[in-house]
Amino acid sequence: MSVSRRVFLMTLLPVALWLRGARAADSPNAVIQRFYDALLSVMKEAKHLTFDQRYQRLAPAITAAFDLGLTSRLSVGPGWAQLKPDQQQRLADVFSRYTISLYANRFDDFNGERFEVDPNPVANPNGMIVQTKLIKSDGDKVTLNYLMRQGASGSWQVIDVYLSGTISELATRRSEFAGVLQTSGADGLIKLLEDRTAALRTGSG
């Protein structure tokens, strides 16, 4: 099999597996487990994949597991309602690309890591918390908890990630984005995210 054909099939495989396994009634922890399975698969092949190939393989898993549209609005906060419709769309689009690029950039190698997902989600006023750990090859554990909300279709999706178990990624972004909006407006925030996405692609982010 040629290299190009093999890479093409590798790109399609995660999409097929995701569509086959996805169900609206999936529990929150099952959604995260499936996301981790896709992430780990890319990590194990990362040395043979370019950034763009990692991006393409991770995109369907991330867009299924994360409510990127809602998260972009929540990250902007109250200022979202003041934006023009075209600015909202551009922000949502670049936020999605930025989020996927973060994972494609950060998870570019495999050194024996594994993920553990607690099978018992914890109720939260804003949804459910799925508690997980990234276990490194030396045994060091990194806690990553996911706040998930059930949409109108019944699917559970991530709307926030708690780094080290307690640091809200959403709150951190909202604080930063509010400052950029105040000083540079929506176009300034869009440019910031575009620049960061470009830096991640080149490995300088």
C-alpha positions, 0 to 999 in steps of 0.5 A: 500500500502506498504511503499516501493511500495509507495516510488517507485511510488512517485519516478516515478511520477515526471518523468511521469509528466515531460515527459507528460508536456515537449515540445520542444517549451515550453517558458523559464518561463514555463521550470522554472515553471515546475522545481519549481513544481517538486522542491516544490513537493519534498520539501513537502515530504522531511521529509519522503524521504532520500537524495537518494530518493530526488536525484532520484526524482529531477534528471529528473527535473534538467537534463531537465531544466539545460544544465549540459553538457554545464554548466560544460564546461563553468564552467571550461572555456578555460581550458576545451579544454586542457583536455583529452576526458576521463577527460572531460567526468568524469568532466561532470559526477561529475558536474552533480551529484554535481549539483543535490546533491546540490538541494537534500541537500538544499531543504530538508524541507518545511515551507510554501515556494512558488516560483513566476515566472515572465511570461515575460522573458527578452532578454539577449545577451546570451539568455533569463533571467527568473526572479523568487522569492523564498518567505519564510513563513515570507514573506522574498523574495530571488531573483533567476534569470535564464539565459537560452539558446535555444538548437538545439532541440528548448528546453530552458535550464538553463546555469547560475543562478544569486543568489540575482538577480545579482551574477553569479553562473557560474562566481563564479565557473569558478573563483574557478575551474580555480584555482584548475585546475592550482594547482591540474589539472583535477584530482584535480578538479574531486576529489574536486567535488566528495568530495563535492558531498559525503559531501552533501549526508551525510549532512556535505556539 
